[in-house]
Amino acid sequence: MNERADAPINEIAVFVAVAQSGSFTRAAEEIGSSKSNVGKAVQRLEARLGTRLFQRTTRAVRLTEDGETYLLAAQGALDALREAEQQLASRRSEPVGRVKIDLPAGFGRLLLPSFIALREKHPKITLEVALTDRMSDPVGEGWDVVVRIGALPEDSELTVRKLCDLRLGLYASPAYLERRGAVKEIADLAAHDAIVFRGPAGRLRAWTLRDGNSFRDFSPQPILVLADGQAIVEAAVEGFGITQILDRVALPYVQAGRLVHVLPDADVDGPPVHAIISLGQKMAAKTRAVVNHLAETLRDPGA
């Protein structure tokens, strides 16, 4: 048994044009084709359907009963397609739909409150957020946006937008400094308790400090070693000692009076923050809105 192939959309559109104009010649003019091509398209459609759609005379072109039935269905189908195209065009210009974002665990928690403003500005966007510190694969895992701190792998399938630069500084709780005394110069650090980060490779991360016009690596004797960035912040807030963390991470705690910036002149440039987006023909409006929001939020010193 042979299966009938479905009629191509262009043949259906030609049929509708002929039916609405009542003329092969006028239909050809309306769609920018020739009368011959219009006639052949209708013939192919009739052959696929196995019925005559038009009664043709030298003076007029009229729909058959089957043609009238098919016209109603064809017009409905084409109207639905046009409506879908308009909806898709609207989505390209207006941010609509779900955006999947993968954020660094500790850093991402700071950005979460800012999404209230994003929601108010773009109420048709739905966010799906993950907080992870591993290097996620935007393409393989289906993320729209992956935000990462530091060096990035080279990948031709990705586009990268820099969101901001960070600074590394020393911070401690007011209670700790009151208990152990103020830190006035780098040399004073040797007499203080330190909270140190153990990196993925297993090494303790030394503190890089600005000392006048030069830089120096300082390896404090830790009283607490942690491999979780958020845990380091919480330990500092609880008064375990001094630690070196990112300025954006420390800022809300400083503003709340829970951390004190120690030796600001010793701050150094930290790693940049990037948004990683899968390449496509054009970035969706919803994705662009989220990336722009992240850039604006991180550009604001109060973010």
Buried (B, 14 or more C-beta within 10 A) or exposed (E): EEEEEEBEEEBBBBBBBBBEBEBBBBBBBBBEBEBEEBBEBBEBBBEBBEBBBBEEEEEEBEBBEBBEEBBEEBBEBBEEEEEEEEEEEEBBEBBBBEBBBBBBBBBBBBBEEBBEEBBEEBEBBEBEBBBEBEEBBBEEEEBBBBBBBEEBEEBEEBBBBEBBEBEBBBBBBEEBBEEBEEBEEBEBBEEBBBBBBBEEEEEEBBBBBBBEEEEBEBEBEBEBEBEBBBBBBBBBBBBBBBBBBBBBBBBBBBEEEBBBBBBEEBBBEBEBBBBBBBEEEEBBBBBBBBBBBBBBBBEEEEB
